[in-house]
Amino acid sequence: MLFNMEKLRLDGLLGTYSDKDGYFRSEYQIGQRLVWVQCKHREACKACANEVEPMLYNIWVTIPDVTAKAEEYSRMLIPEFWSIHDNSKREGHRLDVWGITITTDDDTILFYVSRNHGFDFSSPTFAKDDYWNDEPLHLPDVPDDHGVHVYRDGSGALFAVE
């Protein structure tokens, strides 16, 4: 995937808002993911967007590790969901990153992980031990309120929280 912040700044700034902590968040979209560049300088800070540009490739290649960390944490939160999915023949990732906040002041990144909209939750599959595919299995969807935040600190370490 080509990461071109210049094109995003010209064509794709979705909006900017401030939060209670004094940060400005400039919102962009790269593919299916929302990306917020967060800084304390000023609204729609182009300097911070420029600072983020060289980081994007490394952020994107981290996404498989982020989703693995989120799944590991998710398994503790919704074990019944994972038990049914682990017993099914359907392959694929149930979770995916939908949003990323990049804080330029401290090089931390927050990944928002939830339902993978590319995974087929709706059509029936079969249990792994159903060798003759006699009994269709309907997989539960990720609960609407379920999401995991994964932080990447300045050293690159990943930490999952609810």
BELWOWO-V534357 format. One record per backbone hydrogen bond with DSSP energy under -0.5 kcal/mol. CO is the residue of the C=O (numbers start at 1). NH is the residue of the N-H. E is the energy in kcal/mol with one decimal. If there is no record, write none. Layout:
# BELWOWO-V534357
CO;NH;E + CO;NH;E
This chain:
# BELWOWO-V534357
2;4;-0.7 + 3;5;-0.5 + 4;8;-1.9 + 5;9;-3.3 + 6;10;-2.0 + 7;11;-3.3 + 7;12;-0.7 + 8;12;-2.0 + 12;14;-0.7 + 15;27;-3.2 + 17;25;-3.1 + 19;22;-1.6 + 23;19;-2.0 + 24;26;-0.5 + 24;39;-2.2 + 25;17;-1.7 + 25;27;-0.5 + 26;37;-2.6 + 27;14;-3.1 + 27;15;-0.9 + 28;35;-2.6 + 29;31;-0.5 + 30;33;-2.1 + 33;30;-2.6 + 34;100;-2.0 + 35;28;-3.0 + 35;37;-0.5 + 36;38;-0.7 + 36;102;-3.1 + 37;26;-2.5 + 38;104;-2.1 + 39;24;-3.7 + 42;45;-0.9 + 44;46;-0.6 + 45;49;-1.6 + 46;50;-2.5 + 47;51;-1.8 + 48;52;-1.7 + 49;53;-1.4 + 50;54;-0.6 + 52;55;-1.9 + 52;56;-1.0 + 53;56;-1.0 + 55;59;-2.0 + 56;60;-2.7 + 57;61;-2.3 + 58;62;-0.7 + 59;62;-0.8 + 59;63;-0.6 + 60;63;-1.1 + 62;65;-0.6 + 62;66;-2.2 + 63;67;-2.8 + 64;68;-1.9 + 65;69;-2.3 + 66;70;-2.6 + 67;71;-2.5 + 68;72;-2.4 + 69;73;-2.0 + 70;74;-3.0 + 71;75;-2.2 + 72;76;-0.5 + 73;76;-1.2 + 73;77;-1.0 + 74;78;-2.7 + 78;82;-1.7 + 79;83;-2.4 + 80;84;-1.9 + 81;85;-2.0 + 82;86;-3.0 + 83;87;-1.3 + 85;88;-1.2 + 87;128;-3.3 + 94;116;-2.5 + 96;114;-2.3 + 98;34;-2.4 + 99;112;-3.2 + 100;36;-3.2 + 100;102;-0.5 + 101;103;-0.6 + 101;110;-2.7 + 102;38;-3.1 + 102;104;-0.7 + 103;106;-0.5 + 103;107;-1.0 + 103;108;-0.8 + 108;103;-2.6 + 109;111;-0.5 + 109;152;-2.9 + 110;101;-2.9 + 111;113;-0.6 + 111;150;-2.3 + 112;98;-2.7 + 112;99;-1.3 + 113;148;-2.6 + 114;96;-2.6 + 115;117;-0.9 + 116;119;-1.6 + 119;121;-1.2 + 125;137;-3.7 + 126;89;-2.5 + 127;130;-1.7 + 129;131;-1.3 + 130;133;-1.5 + 134;136;-0.6 + 135;127;-0.5 + 137;125;-2.8 + 137;139;-0.6 + 143;146;-2.1 + 145;147;-0.5 + 148;113;-2.6 + 149;161;-3.1 + 150;111;-3.0 + 151;153;-0.5 + 151;159;-2.2 + 152;109;-2.2 + 153;156;-1.8 + 157;153;-2.0 + 159;151;-3.2 + 161;149;-3.1
